[in-house]
Amino acid sequence: MSGRQPLHPDTVAVRTQAHPEPGTGAVAPPIHLATTFERAGLGPSAGGYVYGREANPNRDALERALAELEAGTEAFAFASGLAAISAVFQALRPGDHVVAEQGMYYGARVLLDELYGAWGLRVTYADLTDLAAARAAITPGTRLVWAETPSNPMVGITDLAAVAEVAHAAGALLGVDNTWATPILQQPLVLGADIVMHATTKYLGGHSDVTGGALVVRERGAFAERLRLVQVKGGAVPSPFDAWLLLRGIRTLPVRVARHCDGAQAIAERFARHPALERVHWPGLADDPGYAVARHQMRRPGGMLSLTVKGGREGAVRVLDRVRLFTRATSLGGVESLIEHRASAEGPTTRSPEGLLRLSIGLEHPDDLVADLAQALGDD
């Protein structure tokens, strides 16, 4: 309705695509496993479907929900976060130039260095938290600036509105990995970005039981059409059941994110001055380099943090060996708290400090998580 107040992202997450099924009145959507659909004459089915790789009712519902959550016009669901990132790079042309966050997710950096560099994409890595560095990295051939905020695993914060101005002044698009913040805490398209990416495996799924990725665009147009072409013809799409699980996860996203943030805040504040740590990386701390920007563009500082342990790798491993509630595992955004020595997970090309531990704060009681880390750091 014209003039209607936009719904809060919390309400959108719960209510989007929550339509009772015609005929049965079921409030949970059915799973459509069909790979092919009966045509109406020479055209598609009565529902507009032809073949499962091209479109599926569950994937369509997920994509509509993602677009609504991120205040975008169109979304594209993929089988993994890396498939979604890859689609953005594939939608560019050989010879195009990309400016990418130097602290970006290492898997995306491997894609750029090992695959798309050989394909002809030119890449410059820059610290996008530094606007001067962002401007200096731009060339006449720059077509995309790829940001990640908060960044993985150093929890760096990029001023998206400012970087969007830099990108657009050069005629480039701004893409943002919004996995860590989720649409509940940050909406990059509202801040001027053109593309948002999610590894839906993480917070959107929320239960460590489904793999997926997604892109959302601010405007329809030629680039969005290329993304759809890469998705449909490349074929890296989620199964109907994966799409169904992700849509189910989105319904509880607001309450889960709030609890993740509560736990992260309790841990960050408790250990900010701990003698066994060099630093706590969390943008909710007043002395964090990203504090001011995070207060402006995020609703809360998020449920991810990293600890740099004194003693380098040896010190970090001692903490890993002593934790009881935290599970030593890769990934993030699930109901369980995870801890990981990021340099070991990333391998020989890592840029992560040897003493850094990445923590994904789950839904356990914050007091119990604080107590577990305290004893692991030698407080008992």
Secondary structure, 3 states (H helix, E strand, C coil): CCCCCCCCHHHHHHHCCCCCCCCCCCCCCCCCCCCECCCCCCCCCCCCCCECCCCCHHHHHHHHHHHHHCCCCEEEEECCHHHHHHHHHHCCCCCCEEEEECCCCHHHHHHHHHHHHHHCCEEEEECCCCHHHHHHHCCCCEEEEEEECCCCCCCCCCCHHHHHHHHHHCCCEEEEECCCCHHHHCCCCCCCCCEEEECCCCCCCCCCCCCCEEEEECCCCHHHHHHHHHHHHHCCCCCHHHHHHHHHHHHCHHHHHHHHHHHHHHHHHHHCCCCCEEEEECCCCCCCCCHHHHHHHCCCCCCEEEEEECCHHHHHHHHHHHCCCCEECCCCCCCCCEEEEHHHHHCCCCCCCCCEEEEECCCCCHHHHHHHHHHHCCCC
